Amino acid sequence: MTVLNAPARQQRLGAWLLIAPAVALVLVFFAYPLVSLIARSFLEPTPGFGQYVEVLSDATSLKILGRTFAVAAQVTAVTLILGYPYAYLMTLVGRRVRTVLMFLVLLPFWSSLMARTFAWIALFHPEGVIVAALRAVGLGDVKLLGTQLGVTIAMVQVLLPFMVLPLYSTMSGIDRRLLDAARSLGASRLRAFTRIYLPLSLPGVFAGSVLLFIMSLGFWVTPRLIGSPQESLIGQLIETRVGKLLDFAGAGAISTVLLVVTLVLLISFSGAVRRSSGALTGGSR
């Protein structure tokens, strides 16, 4: 058994004291409410799995849960399609242009989420700019306000920076001389990109996708204001259970089901990313 000397013990004790406030904050404001909510879902109104049986047998709850995952997947996919080339461009341009591009990414953080959501409401209004422009090009009266499409567009605009930043952080650390080496060995630009750059950027893709997917699942303000009760997401269902029905146990059961399904999907997605990364790079030698 290794015996720590006094300076080492003091150093370790000092490290624990430094992280103790953060650990206490997480336990008090995150872990305790989460455990309490899950416990109530098993204990109220009677101990058992009654709340979960009700949730999993309720067609409306399952439909809303499926719609929530579908919207989260759509938002994640669209932000990845838009954010990947944008982040890649940031690694190619000079310092001044990169500063401008970074400024555009961070600009949404300087305005209120409510203000941006109300701006989308004005744009999506039947007499708003976007609908008028679509009508002018011959697409007719396209309904965006109160639809799943409108919610997806607004959420993409709000959450796009959370995709670009992890992607850029990963891409900026990739040595572009690897691409030059591949080109010198006869690889085309596309082959060098897909076999070298893309696998090396997958950690950023995974980090951004996970972050976007989780944030989209729990998003409430934008779907609540731009969407409709007929196309509500899981956050609105939980709000109804808690705010109008005072059904904390039912809300806890729905939240727990959402948490478990999310963890299963993320573990599966993580394994798929590792396998695809190994396949693209030819596996470890």
C-alpha positions as CSV (number, residue, x, y, z in Angstrom):
1,M,0.0,0.0,0.0
2,T,1.3,3.4,-1.0
3,V,1.6,5.8,1.9
4,L,1.3,9.5,1.0
5,N,3.7,11.9,2.7
6,A,2.4,15.0,4.4
7,P,2.9,17.5,1.5
8,A,1.0,15.0,-0.9
9,R,-1.8,14.6,1.6
10,Q,-2.1,18.4,2.0
11,Q,-2.1,18.8,-1.8
12,R,-4.9,16.2,-2.2
13,L,-6.9,17.8,0.7
14,G,-6.5,21.2,-0.9
15,A,-7.8,19.8,-4.2
16,W,-10.8,18.4,-2.5
17,L,-11.5,21.6,-0.7
18,L,-11.4,23.5,-4.1
19,I,-13.9,21.3,-5.7
20,A,-16.1,20.9,-2.6
21,P,-18.3,24.0,-3.4
22,A,-18.9,22.8,-6.9
23,V,-19.8,19.3,-5.7
24,A,-22.2,20.7,-3.1
25,L,-23.8,23.0,-5.7
26,V,-24.4,20.0,-8.0
27,L,-25.8,17.9,-5.1
28,V,-28.1,20.5,-3.8
29,F,-29.5,22.0,-7.0
30,F,-29.3,19.1,-9.4
31,A,-28.9,15.7,-7.7
32,Y,-31.4,16.2,-4.9
33,P,-34.3,17.5,-7.0
34,L,-33.7,14.8,-9.6
35,V,-33.6,12.0,-7.0
36,S,-36.6,13.5,-5.2
37,L,-38.6,13.7,-8.4
38,I,-37.8,10.1,-9.4
39,A,-38.6,8.9,-5.9
40,R,-42.0,10.6,-6.0
41,S,-42.8,8.8,-9.3
42,F,-42.3,5.5,-7.6
43,L,-44.0,6.4,-4.2
44,E,-47.1,8.4,-5.2
45,P,-50.0,7.9,-5.0
46,T,-49.0,4.3,-4.0
47,P,-45.6,2.6,-4.1
48,G,-44.9,0.8,-7.3
49,F,-44.7,1.2,-11.0
50,G,-48.2,2.5,-11.5
51,Q,-47.1,5.9,-12.9
52,Y,-44.8,4.2,-15.4
53,V,-47.5,1.8,-16.6
54,E,-49.8,4.7,-17.1
55,V,-47.2,6.7,-19.0
56,L,-46.1,3.8,-21.2
57,S,-49.7,2.8,-21.9
58,D,-50.9,6.4,-22.7
59,A,-50.9,6.9,-26.5
60,T,-50.8,10.7,-26.2
61,S,-47.8,10.6,-23.9
62,L,-46.0,8.2,-26.2
63,K,-46.9,10.3,-29.3
64,I,-45.5,13.5,-27.6
65,L,-42.4,11.6,-26.6
66,G,-41.8,10.4,-30.1
67,R,-42.4,13.9,-31.5
68,T,-39.9,15.4,-29.1
69,F,-37.2,13.0,-30.1
70,A,-38.0,13.6,-33.8
71,V,-37.8,17.4,-33.4
72,A,-34.5,17.0,-31.4
73,A,-33.1,14.8,-34.1
74,Q,-34.1,17.2,-36.8
75,V,-32.6,20.2,-35.0
76,T,-29.4,18.3,-34.3
77,A,-29.1,17.2,-38.0
78,V,-29.8,20.7,-39.4
79,T,-27.4,22.4,-37.0
80,L,-24.7,19.9,-37.9
81,I,-25.2,20.4,-41.6
82,L,-25.0,24.2,-41.2
83,G,-22.4,24.3,-38.5
84,Y,-19.8,21.9,-39.9
85,P,-18.9,23.9,-43.0
86,Y,-19.1,27.1,-41.0
87,A,-16.6,25.8,-38.4
88,Y,-14.4,24.4,-41.2
89,L,-14.4,27.8,-42.9
90,M,-13.2,29.3,-39.6
91,T,-10.1,27.1,-39.7
92,L,-9.2,28.2,-43.2
93,V,-9.6,32.0,-43.1
94,G,-7.2,34.5,-41.6
95,R,-7.3,35.9,-38.1
96,R,-9.4,39.0,-38.9
97,V,-12.0,37.1,-40.8
98,R,-12.1,34.4,-38.2
99,T,-12.7,37.1,-35.5
100,V,-15.7,38.3,-37.6
101,L,-17.1,34.8,-38.0
102,M,-16.7,34.1,-34.3
103,F,-18.4,37.4,-33.5
104,L,-21.4,36.3,-35.6
105,V,-21.5,33.0,-33.7
106,L,-21.4,34.7,-30.3
107,L,-23.8,37.5,-31.3
108,P,-27.0,35.5,-30.3
109,F,-25.7,35.2,-26.8
110,W,-25.9,38.9,-26.4
111,S,-29.6,39.0,-26.8
112,S,-32.4,37.5,-24.7
113,L,-33.9,34.2,-25.7
114,M,-37.3,35.6,-25.2
115,A,-36.5,38.5,-27.5
116,R,-35.3,36.2,-30.2
117,T,-38.4,34.0,-29.8
118,F,-40.7,36.9,-30.1
119,A,-38.8,38.1,-33.2
120,W,-39.5,34.7,-34.8
121,I,-43.1,35.0,-33.9
122,A,-43.2,38.3,-35.8
123,L,-41.4,36.8,-38.7
124,F,-43.7,33.7,-38.8
125,H,-46.9,35.7,-38.5
126,P,-49.2,35.3,-41.5
127,E,-48.4,38.9,-42.5
128,G,-44.8,38.7,-41.5
129,V,-41.7,39.1,-43.7
130,I,-41.0,35.4,-44.2
131,V,-44.5,34.3,-45.1
132,A,-44.8,37.4,-47.4
133,A,-41.6,36.4,-49.2
134,L,-42.7,32.8,-49.7
135,R,-46.0,34.1,-51.0
136,A,-44.2,36.4,-53.4
137,V,-42.2,33.5,-55.0
138,G,-45.3,31.6,-55.6
139,L,-45.4,29.2,-52.6
140,G,-48.7,30.4,-51.4
141,D,-49.7,31.0,-47.7
142,V,-47.1,28.8,-45.9
143,K,-48.1,28.4,-42.2
144,L,-45.1,28.5,-39.9
145,L,-46.4,29.9,-36.7
146,G,-47.9,27.1,-34.6
147,T,-46.3,24.3,-36.6
148,Q,-43.5,21.9,-36.0
149,L,-41.6,23.3,-38.9
150,G,-41.6,26.8,-37.3
151,V,-40.4,25.4,-34.0
152,T,-37.6,23.5,-35.7
153,I,-36.4,26.6,-37.6
154,A,-36.4,28.8,-34.5
155,M,-34.6,26.2,-32.4
156,V,-31.9,25.8,-35.1
157,Q,-31.2,29.5,-35.0
158,V,-31.1,29.6,-31.2
159,L,-29.0,26.5,-30.7
160,L,-26.6,26.7,-33.7
161,P,-23.7,28.3,-31.7
162,F,-23.7,25.3,-29.4
163,M,-22.8,23.2,-32.5
164,V,-20.3,25.5,-34.1
165,L,-18.2,26.1,-31.0
166,P,-17.4,22.4,-30.2
167,L,-16.8,21.7,-33.9
168,Y,-14.4,24.6,-34.2
169,S,-12.6,23.7,-31.0
170,T,-11.9,20.2,-32.4
171,M,-11.1,21.3,-36.0
172,S,-8.7,24.0,-34.9
173,G,-6.5,21.3,-33.3
174,I,-6.3,19.2,-36.5
175,D,-2.9,19.4,-38.2
176,R,-3.6,20.3,-41.8
177,R,-0.2,19.0,-42.8
178,L,-1.8,15.6,-42.7
179,L,-4.0,16.5,-45.6
180,D,-1.0,17.8,-47.5
181,A,0.8,14.5,-46.9
182,A,-2.1,12.6,-48.1
183,R,-2.3,14.7,-51.3
184,S,1.4,14.2,-51.9
185,L,0.8,10.4,-51.8
186,G,-1.8,10.7,-54.5
187,A,-5.0,11.0,-52.6
188,S,-7.6,13.4,-54.0
189,R,-9.0,16.3,-51.9
190,L,-12.2,14.4,-51.2
191,R,-10.4,11.2,-50.2
192,A,-8.0,13.0,-48.0
193,F,-10.9,14.8,-46.3
194,T,-13.0,11.7,-45.8
195,R,-10.2,9.4,-44.7
196,I,-8.2,11.9,-42.5
197,Y,-10.0,15.1,-41.6
198,L,-13.5,13.7,-41.1
199,P,-12.4,11.0,-38.6
200,L,-10.3,13.5,-36.7
201,S,-13.3,15.9,-36.4
202,L,-15.7,13.2,-35.2
203,P,-15.1,14.0,-31.5
204,G,-16.3,17.6,-32.2
205,V,-19.3,16.2,-34.2
206,F,-20.2,13.9,-31.3
207,A,-19.8,16.6,-28.6
208,G,-21.9,19.1,-30.6
209,S,-24.5,16.6,-31.5
210,V,-24.9,15.3,-27.9
211,L,-25.1,18.8,-26.6
212,L,-27.7,19.9,-29.2
213,F,-29.8,16.7,-28.8
214,I,-30.0,17.0,-25.0
215,M,-30.7,20.7,-25.1
216,S,-33.4,20.2,-27.8
217,L,-35.1,17.5,-25.7
218,G,-35.5,19.9,-22.8
219,F,-36.2,23.0,-24.7
220,W,-39.4,24.7,-23.5
221,V,-39.6,28.5,-24.2
222,T,-39.4,28.4,-28.0
223,P,-41.8,25.4,-28.6
224,R,-44.2,26.9,-26.0
225,L,-44.4,30.2,-27.8
226,I,-44.0,29.3,-31.4
227,G,-45.6,25.8,-31.4
228,S,-49.2,24.8,-30.6
229,P,-50.9,22.5,-28.1
230,Q,-51.7,20.1,-30.9
231,E,-48.0,19.7,-31.6
232,S,-46.7,20.1,-28.1
233,L,-43.3,18.6,-27.0
234,I,-42.4,16.8,-23.8
235,G,-41.6,20.0,-21.9
236,Q,-45.1,21.3,-22.5
237,L,-46.5,18.0,-21.3
238,I,-44.5,18.1,-18.1
239,E,-45.5,21.8,-17.6
240,T,-49.2,20.8,-17.9
241,R,-48.8,17.9,-15.4
242,V,-47.1,20.1,-12.9
243,G,-48.7,23.5,-13.4
244,K,-52.3,22.6,-14.1
245,L,-52.8,19.1,-12.8
246,L,-50.3,19.2,-9.9
247,D,-49.3,15.7,-10.9
248,F,-45.7,15.7,-9.7
249,A,-45.5,11.9,-9.7
250,G,-46.7,11.7,-13.3
251,A,-44.3,14.4,-14.3
252,G,-41.5,12.6,-12.6
253,A,-42.4,9.3,-14.4
254,I,-42.4,11.1,-17.8
255,S,-39.0,12.8,-17.0
256,T,-37.5,9.5,-15.9
257,V,-38.6,7.7,-19.1
258,L,-37.2,10.6,-21.1
259,L,-33.9,10.4,-19.2
260,V,-33.6,6.6,-19.6
261,V,-34.4,6.6,-23.3
262,T,-31.9,9.5,-23.8
263,L,-29.1,7.7,-22.0
264,V,-29.7,4.5,-24.1
265,L,-29.7,6.5,-27.3
266,L,-26.5,8.4,-26.4
267,I,-24.7,5.2,-25.4
268,S,-25.7,3.6,-28.7
269,F,-24.7,6.7,-30.6
270,S,-21.3,6.9,-28.9
271,G,-20.6,3.3,-29.8
272,A,-21.6,3.9,-33.4
273,V,-19.3,6.9,-33.6
274,R,-16.4,5.0,-32.3
275,R,-17.0,2.1,-34.8
276,S,-17.4,4.5,-37.7
277,S,-14.3,6.4,-36.7
278,G,-12.3,3.1,-36.6
279,A,-13.7,2.1,-39.9
280,L,-12.8,5.4,-41.6
281,T,-9.3,5.3,-40.2
282,G,-8.8,1.7,-41.0
283,G,-8.7,0.6,-37.3
284,S,-5.8,0.7,-35.0
285,R,-2.6,-0.7,-36.1
